[in-house]
């Protein structure tokens, strides 16, 4: 009988939820095939956080306690880098969180925490796979005026602006009939269709996958 793996996710906002949830779900489904024993990856649970004014460590400490209470084995925590260097967010947010968990002597009982730190912001990951955009919009990626679907999205200074330009190009090309495709729906569709092989070209996604693998090793699923 397959072992159940429960994963919870905390993000910075609801639009991040819509993109990251299917991406993370797809990654863990793929990693499950590499595990030593059969595991069933359950649907990811989305957790709400305490007010931001309490600070990252307090927010995520509470999320970790909630996740432990509902049987979560792995807790993915999203925080945009807001810069070209994801190590800054890790050092200023995640390292203090891990230290706090250790200080409270509950690290062993807490779920395995996997940092999800897109360079600059989530929207950079959304621009990784041009074919996903073509499938949604029926427009070749090279036809988008912004040029955001070529090159390395992590090098774009404002991926959210580029994403909006791409959506505007789609809307203009399709006219009023297709203007109902709003950003919220777009995040979900792109998350479902973006191929992991393209995300794996991004250093920040590589770091996330490495952390996911380490979490599976610590839980005994991967060697």
C-alpha positions in Angstrom: 0.0 0.0 0.0 1.4 3.4 -1.0 2.4 5.8 1.8 0.6 9.1 1.8 2.7 12.3 1.5 0.9 15.4 2.6 2.3 18.7 1.5 1.3 22.2 2.5 2.1 25.5 0.9 2.3 29.1 2.1 2.7 31.9 -0.4 2.9 35.6 -0.4 -0.4 36.0 -2.1 -3.4 34.3 -3.8 -2.1 34.8 -7.4 1.1 33.0 -6.3 -1.0 30.2 -5.0 -2.6 29.7 -8.4 0.7 29.3 -10.2 2.9 27.6 -7.6 0.5 25.0 -6.4 0.3 23.0 -9.7 4.0 23.5 -10.3 5.0 22.1 -6.9 2.4 19.3 -7.3 3.9 18.3 -10.6 7.4 18.3 -9.2 6.6 16.1 -6.3 4.6 13.7 -8.5 7.7 13.3 -10.6 10.0 12.9 -7.6 7.7 10.2 -6.3 8.8 7.9 -9.1 12.4 8.1 -7.7 11.4 7.2 -4.1 12.5 3.9 -2.5 8.9 2.9 -1.9 5.6 3.8 -3.5 4.2 7.1 -2.2 0.9 8.8 -3.1 1.3 12.6 -3.2 -1.9 14.1 -2.0 -3.3 17.4 -3.2 -1.4 20.3 -1.8 -3.0 22.2 1.1 -2.9 26.0 1.0 -2.3 27.5 4.5 -3.2 31.1 5.5 -0.7 33.1 7.5 -0.9 35.5 10.3 -0.7 39.3 9.6 2.6 40.3 8.0 3.2 42.9 10.7 4.1 40.0 13.0 7.2 39.2 10.9 8.2 36.3 8.7 9.5 34.1 11.5 6.4 34.4 13.6 4.2 33.9 10.6 6.0 30.8 9.4 6.4 29.3 12.9 2.6 29.4 13.2 2.2 27.9 9.8 4.7 25.1 10.7 2.7 24.4 13.9 -0.6 24.3 11.8 1.0 22.0 9.2 2.3 19.6 11.9 -1.2 19.5 13.4 -2.8 18.4 10.1 -0.3 15.7 9.3 1.8 17.6 6.8 5.2 16.0 6.0 6.6 18.8 3.9 5.9 22.5 4.1 6.8 24.6 1.1 7.2 28.3 2.0 7.3 30.9 -0.8 9.1 34.2 -0.5 10.1 36.2 -3.6 13.8 37.2 -3.8 12.9 40.7 -5.0 16.4 40.8 -6.3 18.8 38.9 -8.6 20.2 37.0 -5.5 18.0 34.5 -3.7 20.6 34.0 -0.9 19.6 37.3 0.7 16.1 36.1 1.4 17.4 32.8 2.6 19.8 34.4 5.0 17.4 37.1 6.3 14.2 35.0 6.5 14.7 31.3 6.3 17.9 31.0 8.4 16.3 32.8 11.3 13.2 30.6 11.0 15.3 27.4 11.1 17.2 28.8 14.1 13.9 29.6 15.9 12.5 26.1 15.2 15.7 24.6 16.7 15.6 27.0 19.7 12.0 25.9 20.4 13.2 22.2 20.3 10.4 21.3 17.9 12.4 21.0 14.7 12.2 17.2 14.8 8.4 17.3 15.2 7.9 20.0 12.6 7.3 19.2 8.9 10.3 19.4 6.6 10.5 23.0 5.3 11.3 23.6 1.7 12.1 27.3 0.7 10.6 28.4 -2.6 12.5 31.5 -3.6 12.0 32.7 -7.2 14.7 35.1 -8.3 13.0 38.5 -8.4 9.4 37.2 -8.2 7.1 34.3 -9.1 6.3 35.9 -12.5 9.9 35.1 -13.6 9.1 31.4 -13.4 5.8 32.0 -15.2 7.8 33.3 -18.2 10.0 30.2 -18.4 8.1 28.1 -20.9 7.1 29.8 -24.2 5.2 26.7 -25.4 2.8 26.9 -22.4 2.0 30.5 -23.5 1.5 29.4 -27.1 -0.9 26.6 -25.9 -3.0 29.1 -24.0 -3.0 32.0 -26.5 -2.6 30.3 -29.9 0.1 32.9 -30.7 3.7 32.0 -31.4 5.9 33.4 -28.6 8.1 35.3 -31.1 5.0 37.4 -31.9 4.8 39.0 -28.4 6.0 42.5 -28.7 7.6 42.6 -25.3 10.0 39.8 -26.1 9.6 38.5 -22.6 9.3 34.8 -23.6 12.9 34.7 -24.9 16.2 34.6 -23.1 16.4 34.1 -19.3 13.4 35.3 -17.4 15.5 35.7 -14.2 17.4 38.5 -15.9 14.2 40.6 -16.4 14.2 43.4 -13.9 10.4 43.5 -13.6 8.9 40.1 -14.6 5.4 41.2 -13.5 5.4 44.1 -15.9 6.6 41.9 -18.7 3.9 39.4 -17.9 1.2 42.1 -18.1 2.6 43.3 -21.4 2.4 39.7 -22.7 -1.2 39.4 -21.6 -2.0 42.8 -23.2 -0.5 41.6 -26.5 -2.7 38.5 -26.4 -5.8 40.5 -25.6 -5.2 42.9 -28.5 -4.6 40.1 -31.0 -7.8 38.3 -30.0 -10.1 41.2 -29.6 -13.0 41.5 -27.2 -14.1 37.9 -27.4 -11.0 36.7 -25.5 -10.5 39.6 -23.0 -12.0 37.5 -20.2 -8.6 35.9 -19.6 -7.6 37.7 -16.5 -4.4 37.5 -14.5 -5.8 35.1 -11.8 -6.9 32.6 -14.4 -3.7 33.0 -16.3 -1.5 32.2 -13.3 -3.4 28.9 -12.8 -3.3 27.9 -16.5 0.4 28.7 -16.8 1.2 26.7 -13.6 -0.6 23.7 -15.0 1.1 23.8 -18.4 4.6 25.0 -17.6 7.0 22.1 -18.2 9.5 21.2 -15.4 12.2 20.8 -18.0 12.1 24.6 -18.7 11.8 25.6 -15.1 14.9 23.5 -14.4 16.9 25.9 -16.6 16.5 28.5 -13.9 19.0 28.5 -11.0 16.4 29.5 -8.4 14.1 26.6 -9.4 17.1 24.3 -9.3 17.7 25.4 -5.7 14.0 24.7 -4.9 14.1 21.2 -6.4 17.3 20.4 -4.5 15.6 21.5 -1.3 12.6 19.3 -2.2 14.9 16.3 -2.7 16.6 16.9 0.6 13.3 17.0 2.4 12.3 13.7 0.8 15.7 12.2 1.9 15.1 13.4 5.5 11.7 11.8 5.6 13.2 8.5 4.3 11.6 8.5 0.9 14.7 9.2 -1.2 18.2 7.8 -0.7 
